[in-house]
């Protein structure tokens, strides 16, 4: 077992780190406070090849491995988790889905601009009444001639406002539960598709999240991904990959928390000495470091298994649930170490704690992850 990163992976790490520190860090607190979407940063991520990292070069992607993707995701999210989730959705949920399940026609038309960063994608599965129970959806796609007519409401759509294309799940056959769900790609701007207002979120405030409203939207039959009734299976496969991305986002937040804690504890003087000399703070920092290293190894194991085409779903779930909980613990302790200063909005420290929380919720809650893990371990 080789734990050494390759030369290419080290280069990706250095490139992502420099980009995050030099381009994303300026203005990150203001973007969070005022809910400013990181437009220029997203454009630059596309130019650097970070928006379609694992896509085959024949579809204008980077052709990189999943470990390289986790490395870049961690570095981006270490500075701005909002930019990290934009990148994660486009890579893990949109590009990966199109490359794995889309026709060559759809890859040529949609995957190429998405993988090259010229266009941005969104992934729309959840509805007001169906979150973790994604099979309980009410958005309907009725086939009429050479089109599907789609009506319904979707919510919690990351990139929903600024995206060009939306991966959409809708019911094509009622009364048979998840077996009646199908998957489509829909273009923003088509008649009947309206975008809701941006949600006012606790964390990742610079990323856009909204509802999407479909009122008899005409979608060409060739925009069906896979076959009718395969949508739910497609979603489950893709969410396994997405969890690797969100775990990487979480560990980026945790690493930022550790870095800030180490730096501040060296500088902050209390009772005539740096607070780093206090064993209570040393133990906090030691626990952060141990948990981050363990979570990072889980993430890279899941990524390696994915690239080796091994069964990796439950490992991805382990990585996500553990990394997200590490992020919450590390960011909370980081605020504690910073004291009153860390509690102030302008410090940028409390943002880490707010950003960390969503990693325990989206792309499968921690509770759902534990069900996935247990089901895999207990099956015969």
C-alpha positions in Angstrom: 0.0 0.0 0.0 1.5 3.3 -1.1 0.6 6.5 0.8 2.8 8.7 -1.3 1.1 11.1 -3.7 2.2 11.0 -7.3 3.9 14.0 -8.9 0.7 14.8 -10.7 -1.3 14.8 -7.5 1.2 16.9 -5.7 1.1 19.4 -8.6 -2.7 19.5 -8.4 -2.5 20.1 -4.6 -0.1 23.0 -5.1 -2.2 24.5 -7.9 -5.4 24.2 -5.9 -3.8 25.6 -2.8 -2.3 28.6 -4.5 -5.6 29.3 -6.3 -7.6 29.1 -3.1 -5.2 31.2 -1.0 -4.6 33.9 -3.7 -7.9 34.1 -5.5 -10.6 32.8 -3.2 -9.4 34.0 0.2 -9.7 37.7 -0.6 -13.3 38.7 0.0 -14.4 35.3 1.4 -16.0 36.8 4.6 -17.9 39.4 2.6 -19.2 36.9 0.1 -20.5 34.8 2.9 -22.0 37.7 4.8 -23.8 39.2 1.7 -24.5 35.9 -0.1 -22.4 36.9 -3.1 -21.9 34.0 -5.6 -18.2 33.5 -6.4 -18.6 34.1 -10.1 -15.0 34.9 -10.9 -13.7 32.0 -8.7 -16.0 29.5 -10.5 -14.8 30.8 -13.9 -11.2 30.4 -12.8 -11.9 26.9 -11.5 -13.1 26.0 -15.0 -10.0 27.5 -16.6 -7.8 25.4 -14.2 -9.7 22.2 -15.2 -11.3 21.8 -11.7 -14.9 21.5 -13.0 -14.6 18.2 -14.9 -11.5 16.7 -13.3 -12.4 13.0 -13.8 -14.1 13.2 -17.2 -12.3 11.5 -20.1 -10.4 14.1 -22.2 -12.4 13.1 -25.3 -15.3 14.9 -23.6 -13.1 17.9 -22.7 -12.4 16.7 -19.1 -9.2 16.4 -17.2 -8.9 12.6 -17.2 -7.7 12.6 -13.6 -8.2 10.1 -10.9 -10.6 10.4 -8.0 -7.8 10.9 -5.4 -6.7 14.0 -7.4 -10.3 15.3 -7.2 -10.4 14.8 -3.4 -7.2 16.7 -3.0 -8.4 19.7 -5.1 -11.8 19.6 -3.3 -10.1 19.7 0.1 -7.9 22.7 -0.8 -10.7 24.7 -2.3 -13.0 24.0 0.6 -10.3 24.8 3.1 -10.7 28.4 2.0 -14.3 28.6 0.8 -16.7 25.7 1.2 -19.2 27.5 -0.9 -16.9 27.3 -3.9 -16.2 23.7 -2.9 -19.8 22.7 -3.2 -20.2 24.4 -6.6 -17.2 22.3 -7.8 -18.4 19.1 -6.1 -21.9 19.2 -7.7 -20.5 19.9 -11.2 -17.9 17.1 -10.9 -19.5 14.4 -8.9 -23.3 14.7 -9.6 -23.5 16.2 -13.0 -20.4 15.3 -15.1 -20.0 11.9 -13.6 -23.7 11.1 -14.2 -23.6 12.2 -17.8 -20.4 10.4 -18.6 -21.6 7.1 -16.9 -25.2 7.1 -18.1 -25.6 9.6 -20.9 -25.7 8.9 -24.6 -22.9 10.1 -26.8 -25.4 12.8 -28.1 -25.8 14.1 -24.6 -22.1 13.9 -23.9 -21.3 15.9 -27.0 -24.0 18.5 -26.4 -23.8 18.9 -22.6 -20.9 17.1 -21.0 -18.2 18.8 -23.0 -19.2 22.4 -22.0 -19.8 21.2 -18.4 -16.4 19.4 -18.1 -14.5 22.3 -19.6 -16.1 24.8 -17.2 -17.8 26.8 -19.9 -21.2 25.8 -18.5 -22.4 24.9 -15.0 -24.7 22.1 -13.9 -27.2 21.5 -11.1 -28.6 18.3 -9.6 -32.3 18.3 -8.7 -33.6 15.3 -6.8 -35.2 16.6 -3.6 -38.8 18.0 -3.3 -40.6 19.7 -0.5 -42.1 16.4 0.7 -39.3 14.1 -0.3 -35.8 14.6 1.1 -34.2 11.4 2.3 -37.1 9.5 0.9 -36.3 10.4 -2.7 -38.7 7.8 -4.1 -41.6 9.9 -2.8 -41.5 12.5 -5.5 -44.4 14.2 -7.3 -42.8 15.9 -10.2 -44.3 14.3 -13.3 -42.9 13.7 -16.7 -45.6 12.7 -19.2 -44.5 11.6 -22.7 -46.2 13.2 -25.6 -44.8 12.5 -29.0 -41.2 13.4 -29.2 -41.2 15.3 -25.9 -41.8 14.8 -22.2 -44.0 17.4 -20.5 -42.7 18.0 -17.0 -44.5 19.7 -14.1 -43.6 19.9 -10.4 -41.5 21.7 -7.8 -37.9 20.9 -6.7 -36.1 22.3 -3.8 -32.6 22.6 -2.2 -31.1 22.9 -5.7 -27.4 23.8 -5.3 -26.3 25.9 -8.3 -30.0 26.3 -9.1 -29.8 30.0 -9.9 -26.4 30.2 -11.7 -26.5 26.9 -13.6 -27.1 26.4 -17.3 -28.3 22.8 -17.2 -30.2 20.8 -14.6 -30.1 17.1 -14.0 -33.7 16.4 -13.1 -35.5 13.4 -11.6 -39.2 13.0 -12.3 -41.9 10.3 -12.2 -42.7 8.8 -15.6 -45.0 6.1 -14.3 -47.2 6.6 -11.2 -48.0 4.1 -8.6 -44.9 1.9 -8.6 -42.7 4.0 -6.3 -39.0 4.4 -7.1 -39.4 2.1 -10.2 -41.3 4.9 -11.9 -38.6 7.5 -11.6 -36.6 8.7 -14.6 -33.7 11.0 -15.2 -33.4 14.0 -17.6 -31.2 16.9 -18.4 -33.0 20.2 -18.8 -31.8 23.5 -20.1 -32.4 26.7 -18.1 -34.4 29.2 -20.1 -36.8 26.7 -21.5 -40.4 27.8 -21.4 -42.2 26.9 -18.1 -39.0 26.6 -16.0 -38.7 29.3 -13.3 -36.1 29.8 -10.7 -37.1 30.6 -7.1 -35.4 33.1 -4.8 -32.1 32.2 -3.1 -32.5 30.5 0.2 -31.2 32.3 3.3 -28.9 29.6 4.7 -27.0 29.1 7.9 -23.8 28.2 6.1 -22.2 28.0 2.6 -24.0 31.3 2.0 -22.0 32.3 -1.0 -23.3 29.2 -2.9 -26.8 29.5 -4.4 -29.6 27.2 -3.3 -33.2 27.6 -4.6 -36.4 26.0 -5.6 -37.1 25.2 -9.3 -40.6 25.3 -10.7 -41.6 23.3 -13.7 -44.9 24.2 -15.4 -45.4 22.0 -18.5 -41.8 22.2 -19.5 -41.2 20.5 -22.9 -38.1 18.3 -22.8 -37.0 16.4 -25.9 -37.1 12.6 -25.6 -33.3 12.5 -26.4 -32.7 14.3 -23.1 -33.8 11.2 -21.2 -30.7 9.8 -19.4 -30.7 6.0 -19.5 -34.1 4.4 -19.8 -37.5 5.2 -18.3 -37.6 3.8 -14.7 -33.9 3.9 -14.2 -33.7 7.3 -12.5 -33.7 6.1 -8.9 -30.9 3.6 -9.6 -28.9 6.3 -11.4 -29.4 8.6 -8.4 -28.1 6.1 -5.9 -25.0 5.3 -8.0 -24.2 9.0 -8.4 -24.8 9.9 -4.8 -22.1 7.3 -3.8 -19.6 9.3 -5.8 -21.0 12.6 -4.5 -20.4 11.6 -1.0 -16.6 11.4 -1.7 -16.8 15.0 -2.8 -18.7 16.2 0.3 -16.4 14.3 2.6 -13.5 16.1 0.9 -15.3 19.4 1.5 -15.8 18.5 5.1 -12.2 17.6 5.6 -11.1 20.9 4.0 -13.2 22.8 6.6 -11.7 20.7 9.4 -8.2 21.4 8.1 -8.9 25.1 8.0 -10.1 24.8 11.6 -6.9 23.1 12.7 -4.7 25.5 10.8 -6.4 28.5 12.4 -6.3 26.9 15.9 -2.6 26.2 15.7 -1.8 29.7 14.4 -3.9 31.6 16.9 -2.9 29.5 19.9 0.7 30.4 19.2 0.0 34.1 18.9 -2.6 34.7 21.7 -1.0 35.6 25.0 -2.9 35.0 28.3 -1.4 35.0 31.8 2.0 35.8 30.3 2.3 32.9 27.9 0.8 31.7 24.6 -2.4 29.7 25.0 -0.6 27.0 23.0 1.2 26.2 26.3 -2.1 25.2 27.9 -2.6 21.5 27.9 -6.4 21.9 27.4 -5.7 23.6 24.0 -2.9 21.1 23.1 -5.4 18.2 23.6 -8.0 20.0 21.4 -5.4 20.4 18.6 -4.1 16.9 19.0 -7.6 15.4 18.7 -8.3 17.6 15.6 -5.2 16.4 13.9 -5.8 12.7 14.6 -9.3 12.8 13.4 -8.5 14.7 10.2 -5.8 12.2 9.3 -8.1 9.3 9.9 -10.9 10.9 7.9 -8.6 11.8 5.0 -7.4 8.1 4.8 -11.1 7.0 4.6 -11.8 9.5 1.8 -8.8 8.4 -0.2 -9.6 4.7 0.3 -13.1 5.3 -1.1 -11.7 7.3 -4.0 -9.1 4.5 -4.8 -11.8 1.8 -4.7 -14.0 3.9 -7.1 -11.1 4.2 -9.5 -10.4 0.4 -9.2 -14.1 -0.2 -10.0 -14.5 -2.0 -6.6 -17.5 -1.8 -4.3 -17.0 1.5 -2.6 -20.5 2.8 -1.7 -20.4 1.9 2.0 -16.8 3.2 2.3 -17.9 6.5 0.7 -20.7 6.6 3.3 -18.2 5.9 6.1 -16.0 8.7 4.7 -18.8 11.2 4.5 -20.4 10.6 7.9 -17.0 10.5 9.7 -15.5 13.5 7.9 -18.6 15.6 8.4 -18.6 14.8 12.1 -14.9 15.6 12.3 -15.6 18.9 10.6 -18.2 19.8 13.2 -16.0 18.9 16.1 -12.9 20.6 14.7 -14.8 23.8 13.8 -16.5 24.0 17.1 -13.2 23.6 19.0 -11.6 26.2 16.7 -14.3 28.7 17.8 -13.6 27.8 21.4 -9.9 28.3 21.1 -10.5 31.7 19.5 -12.9 32.7 22.3 -14.9 35.8 21.8 -13.0 36.8 18.7 -13.9 33.5 17.0 -17.6 34.2 17.7 -17.5 37.4 15.7 -18.6 37.4 12.1 -15.7 39.4 10.8 -13.2 36.8 12.2 -14.1 34.3 9.6 -13.8 31.6 12.3 -17.5 31.1 13.1 -18.1 30.6 9.4 -16.2 27.3 9.6 -18.7 26.0 12.1 -21.7 27.2 10.1 -20.3 25.7 6.9 -19.5 22.4 8.5 -23.1 21.7 9.6 -24.5 21.1 6.1 -22.0 18.4 5.4 -23.9 16.2 7.9 -27.1 16.8 6.0 -26.9 17.1 2.2 -26.2 14.3 -0.2 -27.4 11.9 2.4 -27.8 12.7 6.1 -25.5 11.0 8.7 -28.4 8.9 9.7 -28.9 7.7 6.1 -25.2 7.0 5.8 -25.3 4.7 8.8 -28.2 2.8 7.3 -26.2 2.3 4.1 -23.1 1.1 6.0 -25.1 -1.3 8.2 -27.1 -2.7 5.3 -23.8 -3.5 3.4 -22.3 -5.1 6.5 -25.4 -7.1 7.4 -26.4 -8.4 4.0 -26.0 -12.1 3.2 
